[in-house]
Amino acid sequence: MPSFARIASAHPTGLTFVTAVALAALIGLAGPSTVAAVIEDHQDIDGPFASGPEVTSTCLDCHDDVAADFMKTSHWTWSVLQDMGTKGTIPYGKKSALNNYCLGVAGNWPRCTSCHAGYGWQDASFDFEDPEGVDCLVCHDQTGTYRKFPTGAGHPVYEPQEWQGKMWEPVDLAMIARSVGLPTRENCGQCHFFGGGGNAVKHGDLDTSLLKPERSFDVHMSADGADMVCQECHTTESHDISGNAMADSPSGDNHLDCTSCHEDELHDKKVLNWHTRSLACQACHIPTFAKDRPTNVWWDWSDAGADLPKTQNEYGQPAFMKAKGSLKWEKNIVPTYAWYNGTASTYHLGDKMNPEQVTRLNWPNGNKADLRAKIYPFKIHGGKQPYDSQQRIFINPKVFGPDGFWTTFDWSSASELGMAAAGLQFSGEYGFAETIMYWKINHMVVPADQALNCADCHAEQGSRLDWQKLGYDDDPMRQRGLSRYQMNQIYE
């Protein structure tokens, strides 16, 4: 899909965004459904609207089929039917998964679902079959003024409301409805840049620095590079967006990789093309992540609730908060590398765990003998979180709300309420155990001349690859008995 904004700005006479889409259609770059969605005149929408669902009701007058399509996607369900091996095919996703950030959705709905593409998911009774609960504006607003309230279960504010010392004013829903167009980077980033509770917290390769990056920062999104919008890679059919996250949809079939756009063998040197059989493009073309803003790498909930002063680190990020415990942040991080064959495994709420060991809440499947697997870069997020010490299962605590941990600082009460919300029992005894999560790194791609070179991995000392963890006894080049001179000759 082309960048219609670029078509508009590049045209010598100047074009509106909508006219650019029409031009793209004439030259074969946009299909009829894309053109219809953007060109349709929304200026006759009157308003006023008292709520987001009222706007959606108006949208449904013309787009009821679109809502039906959208409600089949994981952006709406937060769950996908997935083959989970011995567990069979089960619904799994953000809706029911545990993480080591804010821990779990169940019981914490109004806070977590402020990033759901819908309205009103306040508890387990939310009606996933009601099309008027779909939030059209969060993806299609072109005014830049639409914002969901952080604790509003997906709603914006309709009356002035205070949040953490700042007043939120109502938005003009009618004006926003008249503005709608194809999603922009800003639309996607409203949720995806702020996962985990703040800018850059969760992913490490997704944050607001990607709104206007330099070419050396991200060659795809820079105005001096490809200047791409998200959906040029994350192509969409019937509102189903390609590129499910490994952590939320470990065995989903809607994955996206570089070879969706690029050929497998596009290097001038044969040896580099040979490497792509076992190395993902990201492994060489994303040398570091969290390049502008620090990302969270450690979250220790066992310290939460302690009556200690709030502290900050050298980046101005919290190092200790009574509500969240101890946190660590890093910038310019060299990824961790692991084999990944396009599927992953996860810890499921209720699975037994061993508190004496580090539990992986998710992990990539694959090894060097797996012909489907390649070496990918990952962010590793670690921490300590509560577990039921009698049942030896991790706890889904209720942290949000007047009876949540962030208010009461009572782990026993928070655990009982959260586990009940998740449909599980709590024994009354708890402890804290260490966990890790894998987050695949896909963004912040550098230009080719800044990609890794041979010595970064095939160095006599200081290789960024842990060959033993990848299943090798040593650097495979040295295992072949090649001298450093011979290795250099191969790569030149």
N, C-alpha and C positions, 0 to 999 in steps of 0.2 A: 504494500500500500504506500503511495507517495505521501510526502509531507505537503498538504494542500496550503499550509501557511507559507511554505517556501515558494510554491507556484505563484501565490498571490503577490508576495513581496518582490519576486524576480521579474514579473511581467513589466514591460516598459511603460505601459499606461497605468499600472497599478490596478489591482483587483481586490474586491472584497473576498473574504474567505469563502462565501457561498459561491461566488462567480468562479473562483478557482476550482471548486469541486466540479462545476458544470464543464469548465474547460478540460479538466482531467477526464471527465466522462467522454468528451468528444474525441480525445486522443487515445482512449482505451485504457486509461489508468485507474478508472473507478467504475464499479458496477452499478447497475440500476438501483439496488437496495441502498447503497451508500449515498447515491445522489438524492434519492427520495427522502432519506432520513435527514439530510442537511439542508436541502433546498426548500423543503416545505416551510411555508410562511407561518410563523408563530406570533406575528404581530397583532393578530386579532384576539389574543387571549386577554380577557378583561381583568379578572380579579375584582376586588381584592380576595386574597385567600387567608383563611384563619389558621391553616395548618398545612404541613407537607402532604398528608394524605388527600387533602382537597385538591392540591395541584395534580397529584397522581390520578385522581378521578377524572380530571379534565384531559390528561394525557391519554387515558384509556379510551376516551371517545373515538380516537383515531388509531391508537396503538395497542389495542388489547392483545393482539397476537404477539407483540414484542414482550409484553409483560409475561405472557405464558412461557415464552422461550427463556426469558431471564430467570424465571423461578425454577428452572431445571439446572441452573448453573451453581457452582460452588461459591460464587460471590453471594448467592442468596441462601443456599442450604448450609454453608460452612461444614459440609459433610459430603463425601463421595463414596459410592459403593466400590469397595476395593478388595482385591484378592489378598488376604492376609495369611496365606499359607495354612498352617494347622488350624487357625481360627476360622477358616472358610472365608466366604465373601460377606463382608459386613460393612455397614455405613461407618465411615471414620473421617475425621477432619478436625478443624479448629473447634467445632462445637463440643467435642468430647475429649480432645487430646489434653494431656498435661504438658506444661512447659516449665522452664526454670527462670522465667521472668515474673509475670504476675500470677502464674501457677495454673489457673483454670477458669473457664467461662462459667460453669454451673454455679449458681448462687451469686455471681458477680455481674449478671447480665447488663444492667443499665450502664455500667462503666465500660465493659468490654464491647458491647454492641453499639457504642457510639461510632464505631467504624463499620458497622454492618450496613449494607446497601439497602436498608429498609427502615421502617418506622415502628417503634413500640415493642421491641423484643425486651420486655421487662422481666419475664420469668419463663418457666417451662411451658406455659400455656400459649405461647406465641403461635399465631395461626400462619403457618407457612403456605397455606392455600389461598390466602387473601391477597389479590393483586393490588389492592389499594394500600397495602403495606410496603410496596416497592418504592424506593426513593430514586426517582429519575434524575433529580437535580444534582445529586452529589457527583455524578459522572458527566453531566451535560451542561452544567452552568458555565457560561462564558463571561460572566461579569467579574468573577473573582471574589464575590462577596458572600457566597453561600458557605456556611460553616455549621457543622453539627455540634451541639453542646456536649462537652466532655462526659457528662453523666446523664444525658438525656435519652438513652435507649434509642439513639438514631435520629432524634428530632433536632432541628435547630431551635433557637429560643423564640418564643412568640410574645413574651413580655420581658422587659429588662431583668437580667438575672446576674448575680455575682458569682464568680468562680476564682478562687485563690487570689482574692484582692483585686480582680479586674471585672469591670462591668461588661456584660455582653448585651448588645442591643438587638432588637428584632430585625430581621432582614426583610426586604421587599420581595416577597415570593412571586408576585405577578411580574415584576420587572425581570427577575431571574428566569421565570418560565418563558418569557418572550425572547430570552437570549440564547436558548439552548442550541448546541451544535455538537460536533464530534469531540470526544474527550481530548483534553490536552495533558501535558506532563503535570501541570498543576492539579488537575482533577485527580489523576492517579495518585499523586504524591500526598494528597490530603490524608489518606490512610496508610499507604505503603511506606512513606518516609517516616511515619511516626509510630510504627509498630513497637510494642513493648513499653509504651507510655511516654515516648518523647522522640525528638528528632535524632535519628541515627542510632537509637538505643539497640534495636534488635539485629538488623541485618549486617550493618557495617559497610555494605556497598549500595545502600539506598538511603539518601537523605537530601535535604534541600540544596546541597551543593550541586546537585544534578540539574537544577532548574536553569542555570546559566553557566555551565562549566567551560573552562579553557579546553582547547583541543588535546593538550597533554594530559588532562584530567580524565576526559572520557571522549574518545574520538567519535562515538556514535551520536552523542547528545550535544556536542559543542556546535555553536553557530559557525565556527570555522572548520568543522568536520562534516559529518553527515547531517547534523541538525535534525535528528529524527524524533518523532513523537513515539510514545511507548507502543502504540498499536501497530507500528510498522514492523516490529519484531513479534509482538504479542498479537498476532493476527486473530481476528474475531469472526465467528460464524454463528448466527442466531444468538448473539450476545454471549456466547461461550468463548471466553478469552483463553488462548493457549498459554501454557507456562505455569502449571500448578507448582506451588512450593513443595520441596521435598519434605519439609517438616509437617505440613498440614495434609498432604495427599501423597504419602510415601509410595503407594503402588498405583496411583492414578495413571490414566493413559493420555493425559493432556499435557505432556511435558514439552519443553522447548529447548533447543540447543542451537549453537552457532551454525551448525550445518543445515539448519532449517533455511538459512539464507546463503551461506557460503559453501563452496564446493569443498569436498574432503581434501583434495590435492590442489592447492593454489599457490604453493611456494615455488620459487625458482630453483631451490636446491632440493634434490631428491631426498637427501637425508632428513630434511625437515618434514617433507611429506611422509616419509617413513615413520617419523615420530608420531604423527597424528593417528597412527593405528592404536597407540596406547596412551597418548596424551590428549586431553581435551584442549581446545583452543584457549580456554580461560587460564590454563595452567601456566602458559608463557606470556599471555597478553594482559594479565592482571597481576603484575608483580607485587603490589600491595593494595590494601583497601583501607577504608576509614582515613582517607588522605586529607580531608579538610576538617571534619568534626570527629572527635573521639567516639568510639562505640563501646558499649558495655561488654565486658568479658567475664565478669564474676559478680554474682549476686548471692550474698550469704544471709538467708532469712533467719538463721539461728541467732543472729544479733538483734533482730527486730524486737522492739518493745523495751529495749534497755533505756534507762533514763540518762542518756549521754548527750552532750551538745552536738548539734548538726555540724559537720565538717565538709570541706571541699578539697579537691585535689588540685594539681597544677593547671588543669584545664578548666577549672571553674565548675566542674561537675561534682555532685554529691559523693563524698567518700563514706559518710554515715548519715542515715536518717532513721529516726525512731520507728517510722512506719514501715521501712523497707529493709533495714539492716545495713550491712557493709557492702560497698560496691567498688569495683575496679573498672577503669577505663583505659583504652589504649588508642593511639593513632598510628598511621602508616604501618599497619600490621602485615607481616609476611604470613600468607595463608598456611594452614595445615593441609597436607596433601593426602588423598585417600582414593582407592579404587571405587568406582561407582558405575553400575550397569544400567542405570535408569530406574531402579527400584530401591526401596529402603525399608527398614524395619523400625518398629516403634515399641515403646513401653505402653501398655494399655492400663488405664485406671483399673485397679483391682488385681493386677499381676503381682505375684510375689517378687520381692527384692531382697538383696543382702546388704544390710546397712554397713557392713565392714568393707564393702567394695564400692567403687564408683559405678553408678548405674547410668547407662546410656538411655536417654529418653527417645532418641532416634539415632539412626546410623545408616550410612550408605551400604548397600549390598555390592559385592564384587570382590575379586582378587585377581592376581596377575595371570591365573590360569583361565579366567572367565573371558571368553572371546568377545562378549558384549561390553565388557568393562573398560573404562579409561581412567586415568589419574586426573582428578579434579581438585581445585582449590576450595577449601572450606574455612569458615570462621567456626571456632570452637567456643561455645559459651558454657562456662562452669558455674557451679554454685552449690549451696546447701539448702534443702527444703524439707518441710515436715513429712514424717511418715508415721504410720500407726505401728508402734513398737511391739504390740501384741500380735497383730495380724501380719506384720511385715509387708505392708503395702503403702504406697505413697498416698498422702492425703490431698484432697482437693478442698482447701480451706475457703471459707467466705471471708474475704478481706474488705469488700466494699459495703457501704451502707451503715446505718446507725447501730446495727448489731454485728458489723463486721470487725475484723481484727484492727483495721486502720482507725477505728473508733474506740474499741474496748481494750485492745492489746492483750486479749485473752485467747491463747492458742486453743485451749480446750473447747471453749464455746465456738470459736471460728471453725474448728475442725468438725465438730458435730453438725453445725448448720450447713457447712459446705458439702460434707459427705452425704447428708440427707438430700441436698439439692441434686447430687449426682446419682442418687439411688443406691447408696452404699451405707453400711453401718460403720460407726467409729467406736473403738473399744474403750476410749477414754484415756489411753496411754499414748504418748507421742515422743518422738525424738527427731533428730535432724540428720540427714544423710547427703552425701555428695552426689551430684549428677552432672552430666554434660549433654550438650546438644550440638548437632552439626547443622550449619547453615551454608548452603552452596553459594559460592561467590560468582556472580554473573555480570556485574556492572563495574564501571570505572575502568573500562578497556582503554589501554594506551595505544598510541600509534605504533606501527610495526617497528620503526627504528628505536623505540623505547622498550620493546619486549625483552624478555630474558634472553641471554646468550648462553652458549654452551657451558661456559665456566660456572654459571650460577648453579648448575646441577652436577656437572662432571668436573668438580674441582678436587684437587688432592686433599684440601681441607676446606671446611665451611660450606659444604653443599647444603642447599636449602631443602633437599629431599632427604627424608629418613629412610634409607634404602632397606634397612632391616624391617621396619614397620610395613613397608610396601611388599615384603615377601622375598627380598633379595639378601644374599649373604653380604654383598658389597655392591658398589657401583658396577653395573653390568659391563661397562666398557673396560674397567680394570679386570673384571672376571674373565674377559676374553683375552687378557694378556697384552692389551695394547699399551704402548708407552704414551706419555703425555704428548710427545711430538706426533705420533701416529693419530692420536685423537684429534689434535689440532688440524692435521691434514684432512681428516674426514670432514670436519665441520667448515673448513674454509671453502 
